Amino acid sequence: MRVDKLVFSPIEVNTYIISDNDGNAAIVDCGCYSRDEFERLKSFLDENNLKPVMLLNTHLHLDHIFGNHFVLEEYGLKTRADEKEKPNLMSAPLHAEMFGLSMPEPPEPGEYITGGQTVMEGDIKLRCISVPGHTAGSIAYYSEEAGFVLSGDALFSEGIGRTDLPGGDYDMLISSIKENLLSLPDDTRVCPGHGPETSVGYEKMNNPFLK
């Protein structure tokens, strides 16, 4: 599997495109804020002969779901996310206003998933890992075969997700990271929801929140 990243919206969320050799693609955390940004995503998919077959969310904060309605309109795909994320979905338009932004009512997920499940389409196979703490239903997506984990807003390069928003819990987040992410092989690529890529081994040694 191949991992590509595009950065969207004023909040600069990382949107990941996971693809297999047959051109199937999963879009994870579609952060396209505007039609122009969505056209950039479409152009990337078209130029690489990729067909979206799955839409996934690590969690349902507004910046990670800005583009979900575009994906539904264009490709007929609804996202998959944890059911504990419903409050964040419902409050997203109001939170957008608080940031001086606007967004339409986001579509409901097509399927609820949780940690321990595996999501598959084509040769794309990702294990869902529950990492609550930033939000109640945060999920990371892990590929043992390809050696990467999409950590959402749980784990960043030398940082962790904020826990002062509804559903946040600092102690739970630290526990989630240590038990469910740092237990992965040290050379696992960590692809976070914002900022640069890192690795499990690097975060074990250098993340000041995880000492």
C-alpha positions, 0 to 999 in steps of 0.5 A: 500500500502507498500513503500520500498526504495532502494538506487542506483548510485554514486549520491545515489538516493532513488528508491521507490517500491510501492506495493499492496496486490496482488503483483502489484508494481510501481517503482518510480525514478528508479536510477539503474546506472549499470546492477548489481544495476538493478539485485539487484532491480530485486532480491528484486522484485522477493523475494517479489513476486512483478510484476512491472506494472507502472514506474513513475518519480518525475522529469527527472534529470539524477540520477532519470532516470538512470534505465529507460532503464533497466525497459523498456527492462525487463518489457516493461514499459515506465515512466510517467512524466510531459511534462515540463521535456523534456529538462531534459530528452534530456540533461541527457547524457550530464549532466552525462558526467559532473559528470564523468558518462555515460548513454545511451539515456533515453527512452521517457516517455510513457505518460505525466502526470501533477498535479491533475491527479491520476495514478492507476494500481491494488490497487495502487492509487497515486495523482499527486501533482505539485511541480515546483521549483527544476525543471519546471515539478516536481511531488510528488505522494501522497496516502491519504489512506496510508499516504505518499507522494513521494516528489522527490527533492522538499522537504528533511528532513530539506532541499529543492531541489537545484534551481540553475539548468535549470528550477529551481526557488527558490521562486516557490519551496518554494511556491510549498512546502508550498501550496501543501505539507505542506497542507497535514496532519502533520503525512504524511510520506515524502519520498524524492528523497535523504536522510532519510524519514521525515514527514510534521509536522516535516518539518513545525517545523524544516525545516529552509527554510520554516520558 
